Amino acid sequence: MPKRKKSDDKSFTKEHLVAFAKEFADKFTGSFLSDFVERIKDGIHDKIDYFMFRLRQTLVVSALLLVGIIFFLVGLAKVLDSLVGFYGGGYLLLGIFFLLLSFLFGLVRGK
């Protein structure tokens, strides 16, 4: 069996050491990066879930509020109808009130 030279042993050892270091670095950085990306993905997923929950909650509350306002205004129009004395007077008064209110908001917003 031929003996190896010391220079061959050193290069053989260096190559193995470099290969081991490279493999270790690849595994470490790969797992670190994959964990990092996974944590970011989970955080984004949680934020999207929270946003969707708040959006649904806001839409339901807004829809119920709108239905309540409609019933309130119809009832108020009926009461005003009986006070004014002619049919549709309450609806006209409320319509004029909301037109004036929207006109004033338009003026304030336009400044």
C-alpha positions as CSV (number, residue, x, y, z in Angstrom):
1,M,0.0,0.0,0.0
2,P,1.5,3.3,-1.0
3,K,1.9,5.9,1.6
4,R,0.3,9.3,1.1
5,K,2.2,12.4,1.2
6,K,1.5,14.9,4.0
7,S,0.5,17.5,1.4
8,D,-2.2,15.1,0.1
9,D,-3.5,14.5,3.6
10,K,-3.8,18.2,4.3
11,S,-5.7,18.9,1.0
12,F,-7.9,15.9,1.7
13,T,-8.6,17.2,5.2
14,K,-9.2,20.7,3.9
15,E,-11.6,19.6,1.3
16,H,-13.6,17.5,3.8
17,L,-13.5,20.4,6.3
18,V,-14.7,22.9,3.7
19,A,-17.4,20.5,2.5
20,F,-18.6,19.9,6.0
21,A,-18.6,23.6,6.8
22,K,-20.6,24.3,3.6
23,E,-23.1,21.6,4.3
24,F,-23.5,22.7,7.9
25,A,-24.0,26.3,6.8
26,D,-26.5,25.3,4.1
27,K,-28.5,23.3,6.6
28,F,-28.4,26.0,9.3
29,T,-29.2,28.9,7.0
30,G,-31.9,26.8,5.2
31,S,-33.7,25.9,8.4
32,F,-33.3,29.4,9.7
33,L,-34.6,31.0,6.6
34,S,-37.5,28.5,6.3
35,D,-38.4,29.2,9.9
36,F,-38.2,32.9,9.4
37,V,-40.3,32.8,6.2
38,E,-42.8,30.5,8.0
39,R,-43.1,32.9,10.9
40,I,-43.7,35.8,8.6
41,K,-46.3,33.8,6.7
42,D,-48.1,32.9,9.9
43,G,-48.1,36.6,11.0
44,I,-49.5,37.8,7.7
45,H,-52.1,35.0,7.8
46,D,-53.1,36.1,11.4
47,K,-53.4,39.7,10.3
48,I,-55.6,38.8,7.3
49,D,-57.9,36.7,9.5
50,Y,-58.2,39.5,12.0
51,F,-58.9,42.0,9.2
52,M,-61.6,39.7,7.7
53,F,-63.2,39.3,11.2
54,R,-63.3,43.1,11.7
55,L,-64.6,43.6,8.2
56,R,-67.5,41.1,8.7
57,Q,-68.3,42.6,12.1
58,T,-68.3,46.1,10.6
59,L,-70.5,45.1,7.7
60,V,-73.1,43.4,10.0
61,V,-73.2,46.3,12.4
62,S,-73.6,48.8,9.5
63,A,-76.4,46.8,7.9
64,L,-78.3,46.5,11.2
65,L,-77.7,50.2,11.9
66,L,-79.0,51.1,8.4
67,V,-82.2,49.0,8.9
68,G,-82.7,50.6,12.3
69,I,-82.3,54.1,10.8
70,I,-84.8,53.3,8.0
71,F,-87.4,52.1,10.4
72,F,-86.9,55.1,12.7
73,L,-87.2,57.5,9.8
74,V,-90.4,55.8,8.4
75,G,-91.9,56.0,11.9
76,L,-90.9,59.6,12.3
77,A,-92.4,60.4,8.9
78,K,-95.7,58.7,9.9
79,V,-95.8,60.8,13.1
80,L,-95.1,64.0,11.2
81,D,-97.8,62.9,8.7
82,S,-100.4,62.9,11.4
83,L,-99.1,66.3,12.8
84,V,-99.1,68.0,9.4
85,G,-102.5,66.9,8.5
86,F,-102.1,65.7,4.9
87,Y,-100.9,62.4,3.5
88,G,-97.2,62.4,2.7
89,G,-96.4,65.6,4.5
90,G,-94.0,63.9,7.0
91,Y,-92.1,62.2,4.2
92,L,-91.8,65.6,2.4
93,L,-90.5,67.3,5.6
94,L,-87.9,64.6,6.2
95,G,-86.9,64.7,2.5
96,I,-86.4,68.5,2.6
97,F,-84.5,68.2,5.9
98,F,-82.1,65.6,4.5
99,L,-81.6,67.6,1.3
100,L,-80.7,70.7,3.3
101,L,-78.4,68.7,5.5
102,S,-76.6,67.2,2.5
103,F,-76.4,70.6,0.9
104,L,-74.8,72.0,4.1
105,F,-72.3,69.1,4.3
106,G,-71.4,69.8,0.6
107,L,-70.7,73.4,1.4
108,V,-68.6,72.7,4.4
109,R,-66.7,70.0,2.5
110,G,-66.1,72.2,-0.5
111,K,-64.2,74.8,1.5
